[in-house]
Amino acid sequence: MPNLFPAFERQEVVVHSPRHVRSFAELEGDELAATAIAWAARAEAARAEGFDYLHALVNEGRAAGASLLHSHSQLVWLREAPPAVAGEADGGLRELLHRARETELEVTRHADVSAFCHPAGRLPYEIVIAADEQLAPWPDGATLVVALEVLRDTVQRLRRVEGSVPWNAWLHHGRDWHVELVPRLATLAGIELGAGIYVNTVAPEVAAAALRSAES
Ligand SMILES: [Zn+2]
C-alpha cells in the first residue's frame, strides 16, 4: 500500500503478516515468501515506470525509525541507485565473502545463502547476507526467500544475545545483491557523524561467535 507520509515521489509499505506480529523474528515461512514476492513484483512495476532502483528496507523499533509497531517493510522508488550503492566497489562483495571465510565471521547459513559479521562493521553486529556461489544483480525468487529466512534467523539470534534491539536492514542490488543488517546498539555521535569514523566496541569475530552460539 502507499506510504501515508511519503518522503519520496513513490514510497510503499509491505505489511508482513495479517497477524499482529511486532518483530521480523516471529514471521512464518509463508509470510517471508509473500514478502519476497511483493518486493520482486514492485521492483518490476517500478522499473516499468522508469524507477530503475527499488530500495527495500526494514526498520524495526522506534530508535531505528519505525513508526508502526506491526512488522513491515518499505519500498522507496528511486530513479537510479542511491549513493550508498553507487559508492560500493566493483568486486567488493567477493572480497568481503573471502575475508568472512578467512576470519570465521559466518553466523548462519541456509543453502548457499550465509549471514556473516562485516569485517569492518560501523556498529556492533553489523551483518551482511549474501549467496556466495551465485553473485547476481538481483536475487532470483527462491534465493530472495532464503535471504529473508536468513535475515529472520539472524534477528532471532540477535534477540537471544542482546534482547529486542532496534535494527535496520535493506537490500542492495544492481552490482552483486546482498542484504545489510545494522542493529542500533550504539548512538552515532560527533566522531561518527563529523569525521565519518565509526568506533565499534565489539570485534566482528566476537560478535560472530556470540551469534553462532545463540541457536535460533
Ligand atoms: Zn551494500
Boltz pocket constraint, residues with backbone or C-beta under 6 A from the ligand:
constraints:
  - pocket:
      binder: B
      contacts: [[A, 84], [A, 85], [A, 88], [A, 172], [A, 178], [A, 180]]
      max_distance: 6.0
